[in-house]
Amino acid sequence: MENQLMWKDRYNIGVEVIDKEHKKLFKIINKLFNFGEDEEKSQWVCQEGIKYFKDHAVKHFADEEEYMESIHYSGLEMHKRIHDDFREKTIPALEKELEQTDYSPDAVSHFLGVCTGWLLGHTLTDDRAITGEATSKWDNLLPEEEHAAIREAILQLVYDMFQLDSQVVSESYSGEKFGKGVYYRLIYSNKEGKKWETILVFEEKLLINTVGKMMGVKTDKVNMVLVNAVRYTARQFVNCIMENFSSADEYEIKAENLLTYEQFKKVFERENPQFSLLFDTGKGYFAYCIIAPHLKDSGIETSIQAENALTEIEKYLKKNEMFQKEISRKKKILVVDDSQVILQAMNELLSETYEITSVNSGLSAIRSLTLNRPDLILLDYEMPVCDGKQVLEMIRSEKDFADIAVIFLTGRVDKESVKQVLSLKPAGYLSKSLNPVEIKKNIDHYFEISKSS
């Protein structure tokens, strides 16, 4: 999970009172990201931070609803329903898990993943819909009575199959990432060619703790045998839930896919789910999403059939394993600059090759070093309160950080400025006026040299 949630222009909806509050919520989430990684402080700091986030979100919802009322927004009732779900179900459920686990890393990860994903999705869709710039993803939800009936059926079925007492985290799950997951998609159709999609999202540890234990599989990660068993268990699960729909008998399964998280998000970006719930089973998180029959099949991956099942599962696991290895191999760069434009530009320029963390002050840089040691720091020279030279002096004065390479990336390239920091042994000095390609080339060259030395 990235350590920063960067504000971008596209998050502005053009209503000052709403945009201002969104920026504040982004800042609070960023602070929680940083504090949540500090094991010694995580519990008491997260308690205060989460309380502040909740109180601020609740006040923001009230202000936003008042604005929608003032302009007679037609989607007000549905928007309030989404707010109520987050306020009355999601936040309390996440808080409960944190308290029950003494703020375990998994619980903190769940909180940050769900809240970050919800905030981004809600801002880009439902909030932009207020000004007519987007369409709410929740305009076609199932009626509340039908929604409640399916929710209760799922809770009962999870208990019957696995003896797990689950609770609802969200009734408007919009694809938030809540840990390492398996994304399983079933596509049904009837004689008229209408489609019905169900997507199940399992946190990996849930599969290991349920299906894995039932099979006696001794593993701490998802393997081919386990995924194959999960497929059949999931089919039975979906068939039981579909019995709650009177038209379900008309539909037959036509295809099944294992999706990557990126593919799963594309489905959510393109299609509007009519039913989308997130649960905490106590052994891991689980989401159940339905895209109604009339929606178009998006055909993302090769369909899994009896004759190719093991091959497709093996390809899926290898793809995920390669992705995780690629992430772990990436060098870490901390970018320190008080300009949001520069931070965003460096993230776009470097994030494909490197793992990027961005901070906007010298003090934030020191805190970030403690939480997540980088391989290289790109440091601005001119910053308020604590300039680049002072930051580098602090880094060199700490035994644990003294050997971290620092390259100045600054608009200040006069000889006197360079001379002042030479004794602090920076690894380089780059001008912001350089072509981005040249900046990237210099950073790549630094790592090439350091690898061979």
Disulfide bonds with the S-S distance in Angstrom:
none
